[in-house]
Amino acid sequence: MTPRVIAGGALAVALLLVGAAVPMHAQPQAAAPDYSIDRFYSLPSLIGTEPRGMAWSPDGQALAFLWNDEALPFLDVFITRVGPGAPLRPERVTRLPRPDIPATPEPSWDAQRAAIAAELDEGVSNVTWHPDGRRLLFSFRGDLWLVSPGSEPVRLTTTPGAEQRATFDASGSRLAFLRGGDLWVAALRESALEAPQRLTMLARDGVGVESFTWSSDGRSFAVVETDRTPIATRRIPDYLPDEATITEVRRAYPGEPSEHRRLGLVADTGGTPRWLDLGTEPSDVLFTYAFSPNGRALLVDKSDVFVKDRRLMVIDVATGASRLLTREQEPDNVSAEWRAAWAPDGRSVYFTSDRAHDYHVWQVDAAGGTPRAITSGPWAVFGFSVTPRGLVVVANEGRAEERHVYRVPLRGGAATRVSVRPGTHTPVVSPDGRSAAVLFSSDTVPPDLFVTDLTASRPAMATEQRVTTSPRAEFAAYRWPAPRYVTFTSRADGATLHGRLLLPPGYTPDRRWPVVVGSIYSNTVRNQWGGRNSHPLWGFDRVLLEKGYVVFALDVAGSSGHGTAFRRRIRLDYGGIDVEDIHSGVEWLVAEGIADASRVGIWGSSYGGLLTSMSLFTKPGVYRAGIAAAPATNVLHALTGEQRVMDRPQERPREYASASSSTKAAGLQGSLMLLHGMRDVVVLYRDSVWLLQYLMQLGRDVELVTLPDAPHGWDLGPRYQTRYAFDRMLEYFDRHLTPERPSSP
């Protein structure tokens, strides 16, 4: 294995090897930390590889997960034992063949593409336990494998099409999975699958089974069929082959037909599904469907595509008759952070709702009745799990930027916090409710896996035991400034806004500093690694700090965790109230004596690109320069999901025009960089090309950075692409904002 090796890491190893032979007074100094885009986005990764795919054994005594202990992208299966007295350490279960990632690939096109493909091979994609608690099922390069810890893996399938969502029945004697758009079942005999039986015959172009679940008794399935044929096709050009080609993708705009779904029941022996009557609108969205513990009923949580009419219902499996448990009709709703689950005894249902201050857990009897609050207060719930011992809830009680784990009695009552470390805790709860596998990170700690004891009467650090240590040893030499979490008032409507402020090393309050506002988006103010950790911004932000920029992010209207009313401020107003929120943050930075008002930059991607371009177009003099990456500048070309905020354009033409920054482009006075991937099917590249042409015609200061091989997540693919994009962005801000490198403290 010869990954892209960074010199500092090699030097550290060399010093360890020769240190005993070097006199103390002559020991060389360790290499200084390399605060560069090249180091932060090269392999082995400085911050390591994030554990994922956590799965508990049926008895809750072992935890399986996917990880790489060499800080490389390729994932293998690991486990840790969680029984009494067992040490919590990662044990490798698989060592699968993985491609070589050359440190310096040959310069030929083919060699470069092979190196990229090797880097993008992430190995095992998921893992689950067999019901016997001794064996593990995992998916590797589209096929299914079975392994017992300490033994070699056994391949179960060898097929051209990938097997997906594979799950055992309760006995472990049968395995169900999706392949080619249909549901299949195969009997498992020791370590071999018998010939699979196709249970549904639904797959055709644009149509197929999207998901399924076993019934409690293993005699039937609930299946969701998705039909994408009503969706219009868009043509995406590709200029990388020898001859330019056109790829047609199904991609609906707001106001156009979206995919249709239906829910049905099919016997474990196969046959035509019995489709359930859930209403007349086929574009409705299914958020939850789950069999009751006794298998006689099916819980369904669904809504219209605009998330204005939510219905929680129970379906009688034998007759198909439905019973409405509760209905929420709210014309101003803009979000659907909904979850629903059966109580352990099947007599009631828990669900999240923001019908009061914010999202909380509610309970309703399965026979019907008035819902009652299980949690309440001026804070928000972001998810919950039901266990025989009670509810396990993730919430931000106390500090808006935190995400902690709480215990709550099944009948409600005081929430007991069981996570201790400040930061973001994302739990996967064991079947017995005694432990939680927690992916934890904070502003200064990269993601790693912990196991939390949910039964501790007095939670302390000892109840959060570390399983993995992902960062490289050199990580300890770097400084990671912790942000200040601040609040200020909206200039538009007086709402309380939350910000995340990073100050550069050597910051002093006796002068004003250049500021980069970004990455602008909703839900960016979090105590977690990288702030908005759905993108790898941790390294980019750190380089900005090292160069002497102040970095500032804020939760704009529509963000979660600040109350229902705060979220709904965004209703029908993309590019309006949210842009005012950002401007409010800049005014606060200036009023606090932090920002040099003449050197403020802004950037964001996707919706953040809309906010960036709209801020430049409608706030002349506030921002000197901005970078709009994959920018949604024409909301008429957005995804249909944006109808949750904007309704259909046929009914809201003025609002759509107002929310589209392309209609305000003539207001640009500063400088704008557009950055876009040509393979983007979420926000179309053509919209940036059109905007570039329009701004050129107007004589405005605009430039376009094109990433020919990049999809919408332009910074989530191969690292060469991330390095290239971030380097261009840094050069752009340096050119327009001229930072002064701070002196070391």
PARO-970239 format. One record per residue (C-alpha): residue in one letter; x, y, z. Coordinates in steps of 0.1 Angstrom, whole numbers, plus 5000, padded with zeros to 4 digits. Each point is the difference from the previous one (the first is absolute). Example, Ala and Ser with C-alpha at 12.3 -4.5 7.8 and 13.67 -1.06 7.14 Angstrom:
PARO-970239
A512349555078/S501450344993/
end
This chain:
PARO-970239
M500050005000/T501650334990/P497550285007/R500850374996/V502450045029/I500650335017/A503650085009/G499250105036/G498649665008/A502949824985/L502450235020/A498249925032/V500449634994/A503750044992/L500650195032/L498449735020/L502249744984/V503350185005/G499250195031/A501849765023/A503350054981/V499950395001/P501450175031/M497450215018/H501750334993/A500249924963/Q496449884994/P498650174969/Q496950215003/A496749854989/A498750134967/A497750295004/P496349934994/D499150054963/Y496950224999/S499349954963/I497349884977/D502449744987/R500549855034/F496450025012/Y498649834969/S502649734993/L500449645011/P500549865026/S497450245014/L501250225028/I496749955019/G499849634992/T497049824986/E496650055016/P498449675014/R496649934985/G497349734995/M499749915037/A498049685007/W499349835033/S499949635006/P496649875010/D501149965037/G501650355001/Q503449855010/A501950084968/L500150294976/A500949974963/F501150304980/L501950114968/W503350175004/N503650044987/D502750025027/E502650134975/A498150334992/L499249884965/P496649994982/F499749624997/L497649865027/D500349665016/V497849835027/F501050055036/I498349905033/T500350095036/R498849795030/V497850185025/G499349745026/P500950045037/G503750055004/A500749984963/P502650254987/L498550244975/R502549974972/P499549964962/E500549644987/R500549964963/V497749754984/T500850034963/R503150104980/L498550014965/P502150064969/R500350364993/P501550204971/D503450175003/I499850385002/P503350124985/A501750295017/T501050154967/P498049844971/E501450004966/P499050314980/S498149814973/W496250044999/D499449635006/A502349995030/Q498450315015/R496549864996/A501149675015/A501450185030/I496850195004/A497949684998/A502249855027/E499550295023/L496349994996/D499749635008/E498650005035/G499949635005/V497249865021/S496850204998/N497949855029/V500049745026/T497449825021/W499949715025/H498449674994/P497349935026/D502349735016/G502450285011/R503049814987/R500250104963/L500050324981/L498550074966/F501650284980/S499950144965/F503250044980/R500150134964/G496349914995/D500149645013/L499149855034/W502549835022/L499749825034/V502850005026/S500649875035/P502650205020/G503249814998/S499149834967/E500350084963/P497050164984/V497749784978/R498550154968/L496349944998/T499250174966/T501750054967/T497750204978/P500350284975/G497450215019/A500650115036/E498049865029/Q498750285022/R498450045034/A500649635009/T498349905033/F499349665017/D496749885013/A499849965038/S501149634998/G503050084978/S499149734976/R499150234971/L501550314985/A498050264981/F501650274978/L499350234970/R501549934967/G499250164966/G497050185015/D498349695014/L499849825034/W501849675003/V500249735027/A502449725005/A500449735026/L503349995019/R501649665005/E503050035023/S502250234979/A498349984966/L496950154985/E497649784981/A498750134966/P498250335007/Q496350034993/R498750334985/L496950105020/T498950304979/M499950064963/L499850385001/A503350114985/R500050184967/D501750324987/G499450275027/V498049775023/G501049765027/V500049915037/E501650285020/S499949845035/F498549725020/T499649865035/W499349665014/S496849945019/S500549905037/D499249634992/G502049994968/R497049904979/S499750314980/F501650334990/A499050364997/V501550144968/V500250354986/E499950034962/T501450324984/D498950114966/R502250274985/T498649994965/P497850325005/I503350195005/A501350214971/T503549934986/R502850254998/R503049974978/I503450035017/P503050044976/D503349825006/Y503150134984/L502549755015/P499649714975/D501750004966/E496850144986/A497650225020/T496949805011/I496750085015/T498649825031/E496350025007/V498950005036/R496650015016/R499950345018/A496950195009/Y499750375005/P497650165025/G496549984987/E500749694978/P498849655008/S502349825025/E500449635007/H497049795011/R500149755029/R497749735012/L500249775030/G499049644998/L500149665017/V501449694984/A500249655013/D503449845007/T499249754973/G499550284974/G497250124979/T498350324991/P500250265028/R496850105017/W500250384997/L498750205029/D497650294997/L501950295016/G498250284981/T499650114965/E503250204995/P502849784986/S502750275006/D499649995037/V503149945020/L500549705024/F502050085031/T499549685020/Y498449664995/A500549745026/F498249685012/S498749985035/P501749775024/N497449734995/G500050064962/R496250074997/A500350374992/L502150234980/L500950355011/V500150254972/D501250365003/K499450194968/S499550354986/D499450194968/V503050114981/F499750355015/V500149875036/K496950195008/D497749715007/R501549725022/R498049685008/L501149745025/M497949694995/V499849635009/I499249744973/D498349675009/V502349744982/A497249754996/T497350234985/G502050304988/A497750235020/S501650325012/R499550205032/L501250365003/L501950065032/T500850374996/R500150254972/E502050324999/Q498950264974/E502250315001/P500250224969/D503250185013/N502049685007/V503349994982/S501849695015/A499349645007/E502549875026/W497549735007/R500449665016/A497549755013/A500349665017/W498049745019/A500149985038/P501649675012/D496549865008/G498450124967/R497350185018/S501150354992/V502250194975/Y502750265006/F500650274975/T501850334996/S498050324994/D500750375002/R496450085008/A501350185031/H503250205005/D502249774979/Y500449644991/H499249785030/V498949645006/W496349935002/Q498049695007/V496649884988/D498049695007/A499949754971/A496249995004/G499950384995/G499650295024/T501750335008/P503850014997/R501950105031/A503450155004/I502849775012/T502750274999/S499550375001/G501950325006/P501850284982/W502349764982/A499849764972/V500149624994/F501949884969/G499249635002/F499149725024/S500149625005/V497549785018/T501449735023/P498549785027/R501750225026/G498750334986/L500650264973/V503550114990/V499750354986/V502550244983/A499350365010/N501750345004/E498750095035/G502250275015/R502050114970/A498750034964/E503249884984/E500349685020/R498549654993/H499849785031/V498549665008/Y497349995026/R497949725017/V496350065003/P497449775016/L497649834976/R497150195017/G501950335000/G501750195028/A503350175006/A502649954973/T503449875015/R503150104980/V502349704996/S502650154976/V502750215017/R502550144975/P498950334984/G499449944963/T497849804977/H499049655010/T498249784974/P498949675016/V499149654988/V498349835029/S500449645009/P496949774998/D499949975038/G500350385005/R503049975023/S502650154977/A500450234971/A502650014973/V500750374996/L501750184972/F501550305018/S501850314988/S500450365012/D501550324987/T503549875009/V499549624999/P499649814967/P497349734998/D500649685019/L498049715014/F499149985037/V497749775020/T497850175026/D498549825030/L496450104999/T499349845034/A502450215021/S498350175029/R502750275001/P501350064964/A503750094999/M502949984975/A500449635009/T496549934986/E501350124965/Q502749764991/R502050054968/V500249724975/T501950154971/T502850254997/S499950124965/P502350314997/R503649954990/A502750065027/E501050324984/F496550145006/A501150085036/A502550264988/Y497350214983/R498150285017/W496250004995/P498550325013/A496749955017/P497350244987/R498050245020/Y496249954998/V498350334999/T496550144997/F498850324984/T496850164987/S498649994965/R499950334983/A496849904982/D497649875027/G501949995033/A500449635002/T502849865021/L502749864977/H502849765008/G503650024987/R503249805000/L503150235001/L503549874994/L502850255007/P503549954984/P503049915021/G501650325012/Y496750194999/T500050335019/P497150235005/D502050324993/R499549984962/R497349884976/W500449684980/P498949874966/V497149775003/V498749704980/V496349935007/G499449644992/S499449744992/I496550164999/Y497249755003/S497349905025/N501149805031/T503650115001/V500350095036/R500949675016/N502649895025/Q501349724978/W503149954979/G499950244971/G496850185010/R498049904969/N501549654999/S498149884969/H502950174981/P503749975009/L500450375010/W502249945030/G503250034980/F498950294979/D498950205030/R503249935018/V502150134971/L497950314999/L500750055037/E503749944995/K500050274973/G498550255024/Y496349994991/V497250005025/V497549724990/F496450055009/A496949784995/L496450045011/D496749825001/V497850174975/A496249995001/G498849644994/S502749855022/S499149745026/G500350015038/H498950365005/G496249955001/T497249954976/A499450374995/F503750054990/R499949734974/R496850134985/R501550354994/I501349864967/R496549934987/L499750124964/D503250215005/Y503149834987/G502650274993/G498150255022/I499949965038/D503049764999/V502150264982/E498950265026/D501249765027/I503449984984/H500250384997/S499150025037/G503049785008/V502350234980/E498650315018/W500649825033/L503649924991/V500650364991/A498350145031/E502149775022/G503250144985/I500949664984/A499450054963/D501750244976/A496850114982/S501950064967/R501449645000/V497049765004/G499749704978/I497249744999/W499749654985/G497649705000/S499049704979/S496749904985/Y497450195021/G503050185015/G501050094964/L496550164996/L500550195033/T503550114989/S499050134966/M496850165014/S502150185027/L502350144974/F497250104976/T497850175026/K502450135027/P502550224981/G502850125021/V499649735027/Y502149744983/R503150064979/A500149654986/G498249675000/I500249644988/A496849834990/A500649624996/A497449794982/P497750295005/A496249964998/T499650344983/N496849904983/V497449865024/L497849904972/H502649734992/A500349885037/L499049665012/T496349945007/G500849985037/E500450385001/Q496250014996/R499949955037/V501250365004/M498850154967/D496849814989/R499549944963/P501350274976/Q496750004982/E498450155031/R503050205011/P501750154969/R501050335017/E501549825030/Y502049774977/A501350294980/S500950195032/A501849705014/S502149954969/S503250205003/S500449994962/T497250264998/K502150245021/A503449954984/A500150364987/G500650115035/L503449855003/Q502650265010/G502749775016/S501749704985/L498549664995/M501549664994/L497749724988/L501349645007/H498049714985/G500449644991/M498849904965/R498549675011/D497750175025/V496449884997/V498850175032/V500850364989/L500650004963/Y503350134987/R498250184972/D498550255025/S503550115010/V501050034963/W496950214993/L500850235030/L503650034989/Q498950114966/Y497550255013/L502550165024/M502650024972/Q497550184979/L499450255029/G503750055004/R500249875035/D503049845018/V499249634997/E502049684994/L499149634997/V502049715014/T498849684982/L500549655015/P499449774970/D499749685020/A498250135031/P496449935011/H498050225024/G502349915029/W503150144983/D502149985032/L498949655009/G501749814972/P503649924992/R502450225020/Y501850154970/Q496750174991/T499550135036/R503650135001/Y499650174966/A496750175010/F501050125034/D503450134987/R498150204974/M497650145027/L502950095023/E501850184972/Y496850194991/F499450125036/D503750105004/R499850204967/H497050195011/L500250025038/T503850025004/P500449845034/E502850085024/R501649695014/P499850035038/S503049965022/S500149685021/P498750045036/
end
